[in-house]
Amino acid sequence: MSGTAPARESVPRERRLHPVTPLRRAWAPVAVIAGWAVHDPDGAQRQLMRLTTTVLLAALAAAVLGAALYGFLSWWFTHFSVTDTELRIRTGLVFRRTAHIRLERIQAVDVTQPLLARVAGVAKLKLDVVGTDKKDELAYLGQEEARILRAELLARAAGFAPESVHEVGEAPVRQLLHVPAKVLAVSLVLTGATWGTLAAALVVPPLLWFATHSVWTVLATALPLLGAAGASSVGRFVSEYDWTVGESPDGLRIDHGLLDRTHETVPPGRVQTIHIVEPLLWRRRGWVRIELDVAGSSNSVLVPVAPREVAESVIARVLPGVTVPGSLERPPRRAGRCLPFWWRGYGIAVTDTVFVARHGLLRRSISLVPHAKVQSARLEQGPWQRRQGLADVRVDTGANKTVTARLRDATEAAELLYAQADRALTGRREARPDRWMA
């Protein structure tokens, strides 16, 4: 009896991270000691006072050697390999852990470079995988190795044969948008949240001083407020500096960062909702901000600031065939009895491709949900809404987010609910496959 033996998967070559990685991991024991000292500063001070200079130096040397040994061993026992079907990451010295990441479930591969990593010429690879909240990562790899591995993972996730992956290489990128530093800075100055937090930081501490005459109370209040003001202005400028959006067969590429450089991928087909945000002070200049809800991914900003027509052209690349409605229908005037004045900020529109809802007056936000991404729709009424003949229609997406059309006529809301169920079914049936490099 003769036959051909089934083909066996070749044993993958295991690789190690960059040799600079132990320096990063050596901080773990130091962090434990620092955490103990911060948790019990009096006890730490008493222990240090009991030690002689010789013992203290010996303990310091032992701590440094222990941290270096820990960093080296954790690096030595960490391996990764790429097979025909999965990425394997083995870690752990005492407790072993092996992660098997199926290539077809990878939806984004991001490359990040903190400032010190850029100086050292290394990069961190972060992977968004369907069904997991926490990103797996490989830190650190050489810059060139990270770029090649990213291209390999994306090509294999797209379904290319393993033997042709290296021929495919990194997909070409066509730039769609670049945000100038001056425009970004002006947009942050015109953001109301920045001025509101800064005003609170300047007004609240003096009031607390007159009320309590306690320096610690003033500092405990002023420092977080100043930190929040800095994060909403300087922090965002540093993070969103040199923001570039490019189109590639494997999705939209986003590069940004002044100190820490980040190279992200917006997974095609995984975008559940697009939010067009218009702060009040931006409207005269025609600027908008584009935010995303992506299933299983933490990538949330597509465009930090851009003219509306440019932003809408980028939206058309994310959701082909989708156009942003020019006008939305407001709720009936009796909605003012439920929500005086602010009811004017709500609106709704439904096209052949998307469900659109608007909310907000000072910071207006328009949310676009493709019908194919709607997981469920429901109608809600409070007691006062029932009295006024009004209802809310809530649309749930695959990113565990909800878009709400508020204060609609109850009859209209019921019709909208049933019609949306039919649109969602039709949209999912006609949707293109969520495949990269198609």
RATA-V573387 format. One record per backbone hydrogen bond with DSSP energy under -0.5 kcal/mol. CO is the residue of the C=O (numbers start at 1). NH is the residue of the N-H. E is the energy in kcal/mol with one decimal. If there is no record, write none. Layout:
co:CO nh:NH e:E
co:CO nh:NH e:E
//
This chain:
co:3 nh:5 e:-0.5
co:12 nh:14 e:-0.5
co:15 nh:80 e:-2.2
co:18 nh:21 e:-2.4
co:19 nh:22 e:-0.5
co:20 nh:23 e:-1.1
co:20 nh:24 e:-0.8
co:21 nh:24 e:-0.9
co:21 nh:25 e:-2.0
co:22 nh:26 e:-1.8
co:24 nh:27 e:-1.1
co:25 nh:28 e:-1.5
co:26 nh:30 e:-0.7
co:27 nh:31 e:-2.7
co:28 nh:32 e:-1.7
co:29 nh:33 e:-2.1
co:30 nh:34 e:-2.6
co:31 nh:35 e:-2.5
co:32 nh:36 e:-1.9
co:33 nh:37 e:-2.2
co:34 nh:38 e:-2.3
co:35 nh:39 e:-2.2
co:36 nh:40 e:-2.1
co:38 nh:41 e:-0.6
co:40 nh:44 e:-2.4
co:41 nh:45 e:-2.3
co:42 nh:46 e:-2.2
co:43 nh:47 e:-2.1
co:44 nh:48 e:-2.2
co:45 nh:49 e:-2.1
co:46 nh:50 e:-1.1
co:47 nh:51 e:-0.6
co:48 nh:51 e:-0.9
co:52 nh:56 e:-2.6
co:53 nh:57 e:-2.4
co:54 nh:58 e:-2.3
co:55 nh:59 e:-2.7
co:56 nh:60 e:-2.3
co:57 nh:61 e:-2.6
co:58 nh:62 e:-2.5
co:59 nh:63 e:-2.4
co:60 nh:64 e:-2.4
co:61 nh:65 e:-2.6
co:62 nh:66 e:-2.7
co:63 nh:67 e:-2.5
co:64 nh:68 e:-2.5
co:65 nh:69 e:-2.7
co:66 nh:70 e:-2.5
co:67 nh:71 e:-2.5
co:68 nh:72 e:-2.3
co:69 nh:73 e:-2.8
co:70 nh:74 e:-2.5
co:71 nh:75 e:-1.6
co:72 nh:76 e:-2.8
co:73 nh:77 e:-2.1
co:75 nh:78 e:-1.4
co:77 nh:79 e:-0.5
co:79 nh:90 e:-2.9
co:80 nh:15 e:-3.1
co:81 nh:83 e:-0.5
co:81 nh:88 e:-2.8
co:85 nh:103 e:-2.4
co:86 nh:83 e:-2.9
co:86 nh:88 e:-0.5
co:87 nh:101 e:-3.0
co:88 nh:81 e:-2.0
co:89 nh:91 e:-0.5
co:89 nh:99 e:-2.9
co:90 nh:79 e:-2.2
co:91 nh:97 e:-2.8
co:94 nh:96 e:-0.7
co:97 nh:91 e:-2.8
co:98 nh:100 e:-0.5
co:99 nh:89 e:-2.0
co:99 nh:101 e:-0.7
co:100 nh:102 e:-0.7
co:101 nh:87 e:-2.7
co:102 nh:105 e:-1.3
co:103 nh:106 e:-1.4
co:105 nh:130 e:-2.6
co:108 nh:128 e:-2.8
co:110 nh:112 e:-0.5
co:110 nh:126 e:-3.2
co:111 nh:263 e:-3.4
co:112 nh:124 e:-3.0
co:113 nh:261 e:-2.1
co:114 nh:118 e:-2.3
co:115 nh:119 e:-1.9
co:116 nh:120 e:-2.1
co:117 nh:121 e:-0.8
co:117 nh:122 e:-2.6
co:121 nh:143 e:-1.6
co:123 nh:140 e:-0.5
co:123 nh:141 e:-2.8
co:124 nh:112 e:-2.6
co:124 nh:126 e:-0.5
co:125 nh:138 e:-2.5
co:126 nh:110 e:-2.9
co:127 nh:129 e:-0.6
co:127 nh:136 e:-1.0
co:128 nh:107 e:-2.9
co:128 nh:108 e:-1.2
co:129 nh:132 e:-1.7
co:136 nh:127 e:-2.9
co:137 nh:139 e:-0.5
co:138 nh:125 e:-2.4
co:140 nh:18 e:-3.2
co:141 nh:123 e:-2.8
co:142 nh:146 e:-3.0
co:143 nh:147 e:-2.0
co:144 nh:148 e:-2.4
co:145 nh:149 e:-2.8
co:146 nh:150 e:-2.3
co:147 nh:151 e:-2.1
co:148 nh:152 e:-2.2
co:149 nh:153 e:-2.7
co:150 nh:154 e:-2.5
co:151 nh:155 e:-2.3
co:152 nh:156 e:-2.4
co:153 nh:157 e:-2.5
co:154 nh:158 e:-1.4
co:155 nh:160 e:-2.0
co:156 nh:159 e:-1.2
co:161 nh:164 e:-1.6
co:161 nh:165 e:-0.6
co:162 nh:165 e:-0.9
co:164 nh:168 e:-1.8
co:165 nh:169 e:-2.1
co:172 nh:249 e:-0.5
co:173 nh:175 e:-0.5
co:174 nh:247 e:-3.3
co:177 nh:245 e:-2.6
co:178 nh:180 e:-0.7
co:180 nh:184 e:-2.2
co:181 nh:185 e:-2.5
co:182 nh:186 e:-2.4
co:183 nh:187 e:-2.3
co:184 nh:188 e:-1.8
co:185 nh:189 e:-1.9
co:186 nh:190 e:-1.8
co:188 nh:191 e:-1.2
co:190 nh:192 e:-0.6
co:191 nh:194 e:-0.6
co:191 nh:195 e:-1.2
co:192 nh:196 e:-2.6
co:193 nh:197 e:-2.3
co:194 nh:198 e:-2.2
co:195 nh:199 e:-2.7
co:196 nh:200 e:-2.0
co:197 nh:201 e:-2.0
co:198 nh:202 e:-1.4
co:199 nh:203 e:-1.9
co:200 nh:204 e:-2.2
co:203 nh:207 e:-1.5
co:204 nh:208 e:-2.3
co:205 nh:209 e:-2.2
co:206 nh:210 e:-2.2
co:207 nh:211 e:-1.6
co:208 nh:212 e:-2.9
co:208 nh:213 e:-0.6
co:209 nh:213 e:-1.9
co:213 nh:215 e:-0.6
co:214 nh:218 e:-1.8
co:215 nh:219 e:-2.7
co:216 nh:220 e:-2.7
co:217 nh:221 e:-1.1
co:218 nh:222 e:-3.2
co:219 nh:223 e:-2.2
co:221 nh:225 e:-1.4
co:222 nh:226 e:-2.8
co:223 nh:227 e:-2.6
co:224 nh:228 e:-2.4
co:225 nh:229 e:-2.3
co:226 nh:230 e:-2.5
co:227 nh:231 e:-2.5
co:228 nh:232 e:-2.0
co:229 nh:233 e:-0.6
co:230 nh:233 e:-0.7
co:230 nh:235 e:-3.3
co:231 nh:236 e:-0.6
co:233 nh:237 e:-2.2
co:234 nh:238 e:-2.6
co:235 nh:239 e:-2.2
co:236 nh:240 e:-3.0
co:237 nh:241 e:-0.7
co:238 nh:258 e:-2.4
co:240 nh:243 e:-0.8
co:241 nh:257 e:-2.5
co:243 nh:179 e:-2.6
co:244 nh:255 e:-2.2
co:245 nh:176 e:-3.2
co:245 nh:177 e:-1.9
co:246 nh:253 e:-3.0
co:247 nh:174 e:-2.6
co:248 nh:251 e:-2.1
co:249 nh:437 e:-2.4
co:251 nh:248 e:-1.6
co:252 nh:266 e:-2.8
co:253 nh:246 e:-2.8
co:254 nh:264 e:-3.4
co:255 nh:244 e:-2.5
co:256 nh:262 e:-2.7
co:259 nh:261 e:-0.6
co:261 nh:113 e:-3.5
co:262 nh:256 e:-1.9
co:262 nh:264 e:-0.5
co:263 nh:111 e:-2.7
co:264 nh:254 e:-2.6
co:265 nh:267 e:-0.8
co:266 nh:252 e:-1.1
co:267 nh:270 e:-1.5
co:270 nh:272 e:-0.5
co:270 nh:295 e:-2.3
co:272 nh:370 e:-0.5
co:273 nh:293 e:-2.2
co:274 nh:276 e:-0.5
co:274 nh:368 e:-2.9
co:275 nh:277 e:-0.7
co:275 nh:291 e:-2.5
co:276 nh:366 e:-2.4
co:277 nh:289 e:-2.3
co:278 nh:364 e:-1.8
co:279 nh:282 e:-1.3
co:279 nh:283 e:-0.8
co:280 nh:283 e:-0.9
co:282 nh:285 e:-0.9
co:282 nh:286 e:-0.7
co:282 nh:287 e:-1.8
co:283 nh:286 e:-0.7
co:286 nh:308 e:-2.3
co:288 nh:306 e:-1.4
co:289 nh:277 e:-3.3
co:289 nh:291 e:-0.6
co:290 nh:302 e:-2.5
co:290 nh:303 e:-1.7
co:291 nh:275 e:-3.0
co:292 nh:294 e:-0.5
co:293 nh:272 e:-3.1
co:293 nh:273 e:-1.3
co:294 nh:297 e:-1.7
co:300 nh:292 e:-3.1
co:303 nh:290 e:-2.6
co:306 nh:288 e:-2.3
co:307 nh:311 e:-2.6
co:308 nh:312 e:-2.6
co:309 nh:313 e:-1.3
co:310 nh:314 e:-1.5
co:311 nh:315 e:-2.2
co:312 nh:316 e:-1.8
co:313 nh:317 e:-0.7
co:314 nh:317 e:-0.9
co:314 nh:318 e:-1.5
co:315 nh:319 e:-3.1
co:318 nh:320 e:-0.5
co:319 nh:322 e:-2.0
co:329 nh:348 e:-1.3
co:332 nh:335 e:-2.2
co:333 nh:336 e:-2.0
co:334 nh:337 e:-1.7
co:335 nh:338 e:-1.2
co:335 nh:339 e:-2.1
co:339 nh:343 e:-1.5
co:340 nh:342 e:-3.6
co:341 nh:344 e:-1.6
co:342 nh:345 e:-1.9
co:343 nh:346 e:-1.5
co:347 nh:358 e:-2.5
co:348 nh:329 e:-2.7
co:349 nh:356 e:-2.8
co:353 nh:371 e:-2.2
co:354 nh:351 e:-2.4
co:354 nh:356 e:-0.5
co:355 nh:369 e:-2.6
co:356 nh:349 e:-2.2
co:357 nh:367 e:-3.2
co:358 nh:347 e:-1.5
co:359 nh:365 e:-2.5
co:362 nh:280 e:-1.2
co:362 nh:364 e:-0.6
co:364 nh:278 e:-3.5
co:365 nh:359 e:-2.0
co:365 nh:367 e:-0.5
co:366 nh:276 e:-3.1
co:367 nh:357 e:-2.0
co:367 nh:369 e:-0.5
co:368 nh:274 e:-2.0
co:368 nh:370 e:-0.5
co:369 nh:355 e:-2.9
co:370 nh:373 e:-1.8
co:371 nh:374 e:-1.2
co:373 nh:375 e:-0.5
co:373 nh:398 e:-0.7
co:376 nh:396 e:-2.8
co:378 nh:394 e:-3.0
co:380 nh:392 e:-3.0
co:382 nh:386 e:-2.4
co:383 nh:387 e:-1.6
co:384 nh:388 e:-1.5
co:385 nh:389 e:-0.7
co:385 nh:390 e:-2.9
co:386 nh:389 e:-0.7
co:389 nh:410 e:-2.6
co:391 nh:408 e:-2.7
co:392 nh:380 e:-2.6
co:392 nh:394 e:-0.5
co:393 nh:405 e:-2.9
co:394 nh:378 e:-2.4
co:394 nh:396 e:-0.5
co:395 nh:403 e:-2.7
co:396 nh:375 e:-3.1
co:396 nh:376 e:-1.2
co:397 nh:400 e:-1.2
co:401 nh:397 e:-2.4
co:403 nh:395 e:-2.9
co:404 nh:406 e:-0.8
co:405 nh:393 e:-2.3
co:408 nh:391 e:-2.2
co:409 nh:413 e:-3.0
co:410 nh:414 e:-2.1
co:411 nh:415 e:-2.1
co:412 nh:416 e:-2.6
co:413 nh:417 e:-2.3
co:414 nh:418 e:-1.9
co:415 nh:419 e:-2.3
co:416 nh:420 e:-2.4
co:417 nh:421 e:-1.5
co:418 nh:422 e:-1.4
co:419 nh:423 e:-2.3
co:420 nh:424 e:-2.6
co:421 nh:425 e:-1.8
co:422 nh:426 e:-2.4
co:423 nh:427 e:-3.1
co:424 nh:428 e:-2.3
co:425 nh:429 e:-1.6
co:426 nh:430 e:-1.9
co:427 nh:431 e:-0.9
co:433 nh:435 e:-2.1
co:435 nh:438 e:-0.8
//
